[in-house]
Amino acid sequence: MSGDVLTQPNRPTLNPTALPVADAARLLSAAGGTRVTAEMIQADVDAGAPTNADGTINLVQYAAWLVKEASGRDD
C-alpha cells in the first residue's frame, strides 16, 4: 500500500473519530476499493449524517448512520 493515505511518511496520524471530510473520503476509498469522494460524504452530511462539533467525521458513527439509512429505520 505504498503511497496511500495510511502510509505516507511525515504525515500526521489519522484519528478515525475526527477526520476531515476529505481525509475520510481518501481513507474510505483506500480501504474499500470503491472511490468515495468528499462530495459524496458532504452530501451525506447535508442529508443528516452525524459530524463532530468541528465538522469532522467519526467513522464509526458515520458507518452506523449509513447502515441505518440503508435499512430505512428511523431510530
Backbone bond lengths (Angstrom), bond angles and torsions (degrees), N, CA, C in turn:
res aa  C-N    CA-C-N  psi(-1)  N-CA   C-N-CA  omega(-1)  CA-C   N-CA-C  phi
1 M - - - 1.449 - - 1.520 110.61 -
2 S 1.271 116.41 33.14 1.451 121.66 -177.69 1.519 111.49 -58.75
3 G 1.347 115.48 130.42 1.450 120.88 174.78 1.516 114.73 85.80
4 D 1.326 118.50 0.05 1.461 117.86 179.55 1.525 110.56 -84.17
5 V 1.318 116.32 177.03 1.461 122.15 -174.68 1.527 112.13 -61.89
6 L 1.322 118.52 -21.73 1.453 121.32 -176.34 1.516 113.50 -86.99
7 T 1.328 119.02 -19.81 1.457 120.30 -171.57 1.525 114.37 -125.66
8 Q 1.293 118.82 14.44 1.458 120.01 -178.85 1.524 109.58 -70.19
9 P 1.338 117.08 127.99 1.458 119.38 178.34 1.523 111.07 -66.47
10 N 1.311 115.67 151.11 1.466 123.10 177.65 1.523 113.43 62.95
11 R 1.318 116.69 19.97 1.464 120.60 176.49 1.517 108.11 -104.07
12 P 1.329 117.97 135.50 1.464 119.05 178.16 1.525 111.17 -58.43
13 T 1.305 116.23 149.54 1.456 121.26 177.27 1.520 109.58 -63.74
14 L 1.316 116.10 137.48 1.457 120.75 178.28 1.521 110.09 -82.10
15 N 1.312 116.62 138.94 1.455 122.61 177.88 1.527 107.67 -103.61
16 P 1.336 118.67 110.50 1.471 120.21 -176.11 1.525 114.07 -66.45
17 T 1.327 117.72 -9.34 1.462 119.68 177.07 1.527 112.22 -97.72
18 A 1.333 116.87 -0.75 1.467 120.05 -179.50 1.527 110.05 -155.70
19 L 1.326 115.71 70.61 1.464 121.02 -178.89 1.523 110.82 -103.36
20 P 1.329 117.30 132.31 1.462 118.31 168.72 1.539 108.69 -59.04
21 V 1.309 116.81 151.64 1.466 121.62 -176.63 1.531 111.47 -53.11
22 A 1.311 118.39 -44.68 1.471 120.88 -178.51 1.527 111.47 -62.72
23 D 1.339 117.37 -41.46 1.462 120.22 178.21 1.525 111.04 -67.61
24 A 1.326 117.19 -38.59 1.468 120.55 177.30 1.525 109.93 -60.94
25 A 1.317 117.01 -41.50 1.465 120.91 178.98 1.524 110.97 -63.09
26 R 1.322 117.10 -45.69 1.468 120.16 179.33 1.525 111.33 -63.52
27 L 1.325 117.26 -43.05 1.457 121.17 -179.64 1.524 111.08 -64.67
28 L 1.326 117.52 -46.08 1.464 120.67 179.96 1.521 111.18 -65.58
29 S 1.312 117.91 -36.19 1.465 120.88 176.83 1.523 110.61 -64.73
30 A 1.324 116.71 -44.21 1.464 121.39 -178.70 1.529 111.23 -67.43
31 A 1.309 116.90 -38.64 1.466 120.91 -175.47 1.523 113.03 -81.89
32 G 1.320 116.82 -31.16 1.448 119.51 -171.54 1.506 116.70 -98.88
33 G 1.305 117.78 -14.39 1.450 119.71 -179.53 1.519 113.70 78.28
34 T 1.315 117.76 1.83 1.458 123.40 176.78 1.520 107.39 -121.73
35 R 1.312 117.06 136.76 1.464 119.88 -178.34 1.522 110.07 -68.43
36 V 1.324 115.03 126.12 1.458 122.79 174.28 1.518 105.96 -119.18
37 T 1.320 116.75 128.05 1.462 120.18 -178.81 1.527 109.99 -104.02
38 A 1.318 114.45 159.87 1.465 119.85 175.20 1.527 110.10 -60.52
39 E 1.331 116.14 -34.24 1.468 120.08 179.26 1.529 111.28 -64.88
40 M 1.328 116.87 -36.55 1.465 120.54 178.33 1.529 110.28 -65.19
41 I 1.320 116.31 -44.26 1.468 119.77 179.61 1.521 109.89 -68.00
42 Q 1.328 117.36 -41.64 1.462 120.03 178.74 1.519 110.90 -61.17
43 A 1.327 118.39 -37.52 1.468 121.15 176.84 1.531 110.13 -62.26
44 D 1.340 116.50 -38.94 1.467 119.69 176.59 1.525 110.60 -65.54
45 V 1.328 117.38 -42.25 1.471 120.87 177.42 1.525 109.66 -60.23
46 D 1.321 116.20 -43.89 1.472 120.31 178.54 1.525 111.56 -62.83
47 A 1.345 116.47 -27.81 1.467 121.61 179.49 1.523 112.59 -88.53
48 G 1.334 117.12 0.70 1.461 119.56 175.45 1.508 116.83 117.23
49 A 1.326 118.52 3.34 1.471 119.96 176.93 1.527 108.41 -60.66
50 P 1.329 116.49 141.26 1.464 119.31 -176.66 1.525 112.57 -71.25
51 T 1.313 114.83 146.06 1.459 121.78 173.61 1.524 108.11 -133.71
52 N 1.301 115.67 161.36 1.456 121.01 172.02 1.528 108.28 -75.05
53 A 1.321 116.63 167.63 1.466 121.49 -178.55 1.526 112.48 -56.74
54 D 1.341 116.71 -28.92 1.464 120.17 -179.28 1.523 113.24 -90.35
55 G 1.340 117.62 5.71 1.460 122.06 177.77 1.514 114.70 89.58
56 T 1.335 117.14 -1.18 1.456 120.05 178.18 1.524 110.22 -78.54
57 I 1.329 114.87 166.91 1.462 122.25 -176.56 1.526 109.96 -108.23
58 N 1.328 115.96 132.46 1.460 122.28 169.38 1.527 105.00 -94.21
59 L 1.333 117.53 114.32 1.462 120.58 -174.36 1.526 113.30 -60.70
60 V 1.323 118.14 -33.89 1.470 120.23 179.01 1.525 110.02 -67.79
61 Q 1.324 116.98 -46.62 1.469 120.29 178.87 1.527 111.01 -65.65
62 Y 1.316 116.75 -37.93 1.468 121.02 178.97 1.523 110.08 -64.88
63 A 1.330 116.93 -44.99 1.466 120.66 179.00 1.531 110.55 -61.53
64 A 1.324 117.40 -42.35 1.464 120.73 178.48 1.532 110.44 -62.84
65 W 1.320 116.64 -39.64 1.469 120.27 178.29 1.529 110.53 -64.26
66 L 1.338 116.63 -42.26 1.464 120.22 178.68 1.526 111.57 -61.63
67 V 1.329 116.93 -41.97 1.467 120.89 178.81 1.524 109.57 -63.61
68 K 1.331 116.83 -44.94 1.467 120.50 178.86 1.524 110.88 -60.66
69 E 1.322 116.90 -43.83 1.463 121.03 178.48 1.537 111.65 -62.68
70 A 1.309 116.59 -41.60 1.457 121.06 -179.23 1.521 111.93 -67.15
71 S 1.328 116.11 -31.00 1.469 119.64 -178.67 1.527 112.12 -85.56
72 G 1.334 116.92 -13.21 1.453 120.68 179.68 1.512 113.99 78.37
73 R 1.334 117.05 13.78 1.465 121.25 -179.61 1.518 111.00 -86.69
74 D 1.329 116.55 149.35 1.465 121.19 -179.16 1.526 113.08 -112.88
75 D 1.334 119.48 12.90 1.465 119.39 -177.25 1.474 114.41 -92.47
